[in-house]
């Protein structure tokens, strides 16, 4: 009986290498595992196309999978699995944008590995015209991370240093997201400070290893530039960071080309606005499947009033699973005389389901203002608003949820939570928002006083008095 790695290697040597690499990183560096998952999916699409003498008409993975689908070279289940693997690979590149914790990322990587294995077993007879060999799945282990650390520290292996730094950066970004989210949950300043200290420690360690690998690896050079730009280890060194990013872009690093294109699009410390340079760089990165470049290229065309090209590139980014682009596509589809309301709503809902905060707020508000909203929809709206408040500290969301809880729009009244949210909104709100908050504040006080006047039970009275303390 062979192992799962041997099975995939018999299916395709090249795919077996990606599968083995992805599996080895699952427990310790799940972001890197998901990078290999995406690479595997790309190579599988090419393998299927070559078998059927199909020439792809796009470098974009979504387009290629859809081309396989249109030619009916794979069944619907296999196509869906490939799209799922493509989306999971995107999440691995930007876990913080999906509000993923390290544990959730590991779980995602494990599921992706098993989906790959099931897909290979399904396609094995198609490719080799023989039954699938009997195999067994070997459990995940945590040896890869230890080996990387050993090679990075003891053998001065520059690629290992880069991978260790990428793992530390991913952990830092996720920890930063969680630290930001806990400001509404923790009771002591010391707990928040501890979380922030851990974030800084992880960023500083990532910056150190990027700096070690940068002279030898162009990808590390780009990440070193980013670490200087954002001050991972010390105060920002923006000019030096931007110059290193430009150097990495010249060396062909796609992420660097995308970021340099953005610099030219909006202007930066070193680079002045140059739309043609921005377009060239973003086009280059977009064709290499950098999702943020696709999205920014769509913005660039929109600014030039080229609606067709803007829609095309935003659609590609949205279809690649990038929630920010899904949100912007939803807004674009809602505009103009040819507005597509149904498509706009579907993309807005998709972006919200993937954690895009503006989309979550938009969908939640729509639900609350719908008199015919079902109980399940109201539950979803409340969850969305809580997440927007938790991760974005959004004052509008605080106001919306406060009003909903005070008025019974969520099929219950909770004046304590309503008052607390209004207090937080007043603390964070700007001058315009304060004008909205003030009458709500007075109205809620009057509501509490009127209920107290009705001689409620001791338990209810205690809750009402607690709510009133938030509004003092």
WOCORWO-V865316 format. One line per field, one symbol per residue. ss: DSSP state (@ for helix, = for strand, . for the rest). phi: phi as a letter, one per 30 degrees, with the letter a starting at -180 (. if undefined). psi: psi as a letter, one per 30 degrees, with the letter a starting at -180 (. if undefined). Layout:
BEGIN
ss = ???
phi = ???
psi = ???
END
This chain:
BEGIN
ss = .==@@@@@@@@.@@@@@@@@@@@@@....@@@@@@@@@@@@@@@@@@@@@@.........@@@@@@@@@@.....@@@@@@@@@@@@@@@@@@.@@@@...@@@@@@@@@@@@@@@@@@@@@@@@@@@......==......@@@@@@@@@@@@...@@@@@@@@@@@@@@@@@@@@@@@@@@@....@@@@@@@@@@@@@@@@@@@@@@@@@@...@@@@@@@@@@@@@.......@@@@@@@@@@@@@...@@@@@@@@@@@@@........@@@@@@@@@@@@@...@@@@@@@@@@@@@...@@@@@@@@@@@@@...@@@@@@@@@@@.......@@@@@@@@@@@@@...@@@@@@@@@@@@......@@@@@@@@@@@@@@@@@@..@@@@@@@@@@@@@.......@@@@@@@@@@@@@@..@@@@@@@@@@@@@@@@@@@@@@.....@@@@@@@@@@@@@..
phi = .cdddddddddaeddddddddeddcedcbdddeddddddededdeddddddchccdcadddedddddddddhdbdedddddddddddddddddbdddchcdddddddddddddddeddddddcedddchaddddbbdcedbcdddddddddddcchdddddddddddddddddddddddddddccdcbddddddddddedddddddeddddddedcbdddddddddddecidcadebddddddddddddddjdeddddddddeddciadccdebdddedddddddddciddddedddddedddcicddddddddddddddjddddddddeddddcidcecdddedddddddddcjddddddedddeddccdcddedddddddddddddddcchddedddeddddddcidciacbdddddddddddddcdddddddddeddedddddddddddddhddeddddddddddddcd
psi = klleeeeeeeekeeeeeeeeeeeffeeeifeeefeeeeeeeeeeeeeeeeeghkkkgkfkeeeeeeeeeefhflleeeeeeeeeeeeeeeeeeieffghkleeeeeeeeeeeeeeeeeeeeefeeeefhllklklkkklllhfeeeeeeeeeefghjeeeeeeeeeeeeeeeeeeeeeeeffffflfkeeeeeeeeeeeeeeeeeeeeeeeefeffkeeeeeeeeeeeeghefalkieeeeeeeeeeeeffgjeeeeeeeeeefefkaeeklkjeeeeeeeeeeeefggjeeeeeeeeeeeefggieeeeeeeeeeeeffgjeeeeeeeeeeffllfhkieeeeeeeeeeeefggjeeeeeeeeeeefgjfgkleeeeeeeeeeeeeeeeffhkeeeeeeeeeeeefgfgglkifeeeeeeeeeeeeflaeeeefeeeeeeeeeeeeeeeeefgilleeeeeeeeeeeefg.
END
